[in-house]
Amino acid sequence: MTPDALVDLFLSLPQAVETFPFGEETSVFKTSGNGKIFALAALASEPLTVSLKCDPEEGRALREEFSVWITPGYHLNKKHWITIVLNGNVPAELVEQLLRDSHALVRPRATRANPS
């Protein structure tokens, strides 16, 4: 996955925005509705890496299965975040699903109108 493809995928999600609160070298993706972060990426790094919010149980299983390429979140809460090395060893379809799952964990929920 290329940096441009990764950014395009992030920004295709509802209410996703790219920000740079830690400097130009780190892209931070969050939802505009509530400002919650769902991904961080060092797009110029070699190899390309991305950190995603993840269900703790799923994160543990992924770290066991892909122990070299999926690690606890770099400089993040190790229970709720994973960092993935995007060098082709983790299937692209899995990376895309994890990205969508991360977004789903933080996106604003639609509220039901209060019936009167």
N, C-alpha and C positions, 0 to 999 in steps of 0.2 A: 504494500500500500504506500502510495506517495504522500508527501505532506499535503499537496493540493487536494488529492482525493479524500484525505482524512478531514480537512477543513470543510470541503463540500458536503461530506456526509454529516458532520456535526451541524452545519448551518441549515441542512434540509429538515432538521427536526423542529417541531412547533416551538415558537418563542425562543429559539436558541440564538445567542449572541456571542461574539468573540470579544474578549477584553484582554488587557495587558497590565494588570495591577502589579506584577512582579518584574516588569521590564519587557522589552521587545522580544527577548529570547524565549519567553514562556507564554503560549496562548492559553487563556483560561476561558472555558466555555460554560456559560450559565444560562438559566432561563430568564427572560426579561420580565416575566410575570411576578417572580418572587426573588430573583437575584441569587438563587442557589446554584452553586457550582456542581457540574456533573462530569467535567473532564478537564485535564490539564495536559498540554503536550509541548514538548521541546522540539518544535518542527525542524530546526536546523541541526539537531543532534544526529550523530552517527553512532550506533544505529538509532533510528527513529523510535521513540517511546511515547506511550500515552498512559496516563493514570485515570482510572475510572472508578466511580462509586459502585459498590457491589454488595449484594446480600452477603453477610458474614459466612454462612454455611456454603454458599456457592463459591465464594472467594477461596475458602479453605480447600475445597475439592479441586478447583482450578489450579491452585498453587501446588497441589500434590501431583496432578496429572502433567502439568507443564512447568515443573519446578525451576528450570533454567530460564524460561521466557516469561513466566508470570510470577511476580514477586509481590510481597506486601507493598502498599503504596509508599513511594519514595517521598519522604518528608510529609507524610499524611498519616491519618489514623489507620494503623495497620489492620484493624478489625474490619473497617468499612471501605477500604480503598485497595485497589490492586494496580500494579504497574506492569504493562505489557510491552515487550520488545517486539517491534513490528518488522521482523526480518524474514517472514515467511514460514516460521516454525509453528506459529499458531494460525490455524486456518482462518482465512479472511472472513468467511461466513460467521465464524464464532466471534471474531473481533467486532464485526458489525452488530451482531446480536447483543454482545456485552455493552457496546456503546448505546444502543437503543434502550437496554435495560437500565443503564446508568441514568439516562435522561428520564425514564419513567419513574425512577425512585425520587426525583426532585421536582418534576414538573408540577405546576399548580393544578390542583384538582378542581373540576367543575363543581360548583355548588348548586344544589337543587333550589329552585324558587320555593319560598315558603307559601304553602297554600293558605289562602285567607278564607 
